[in-house]
């Protein structure tokens, strides 16, 4: 049990340092210096009801939920309805809507507002 706790603690510390390094490389302030913070995992029923609680989170990793709404996202988003402002990665869901995207959407209704073809069923992408 002690080894598991120690391993998880070391992993969390490495993850925190890695996230801070990524933020600094992108020219963004670390979470301690800005209002929004980053999390590697978000599990929601309907945003903001889930873990982490509230709207003050940006995700770099995985978000799973029934209705996902987030402003800035990097990674994989899975849900019945996925909505974002800026998205980089893969969206899988029934309805996927984003304003700016660098990635792929898979679902029944896919909308990328800043795309030449803003609506496309089943599969939509922008690179």
C-alpha positions, 0 to 999 in steps of 0.5 A: 500500500505504501508503494502504491501511495508513493508511486501515485504521489510521484506521478502527480508531482511529475504531472504538475511539473509537466503541465506547468512546463507546457503552459510556460512553453505556450506563453501562458501563466501557470495555474497559480498565476491565472484565473483558469486552471488546467486539469488532465481529467474531467468527468461530468454529468452536465458541466459544471456538475462533475469533477472538477466542479465549476466552469473555471477549468480548461482540460488538457487530457480527457473529458467524459460526460453527458453534456460537456462544455469547456472554453479551451480544450486539448485532448479527447472529449466524449459525450452526448453533446460536446461544445467548446470555444477552442478545441485541439484533438478528437471529439466523439459524440452525438452533437459536436460544436466548436468555434475554432478547431484543430482536429477531428469530430465524429458524431451525428452532427458536427459543427466547426464555425471557423471552417470552410464547411462549417457543418458535416454529418458523421465526420468533420475536421480542420487542420 
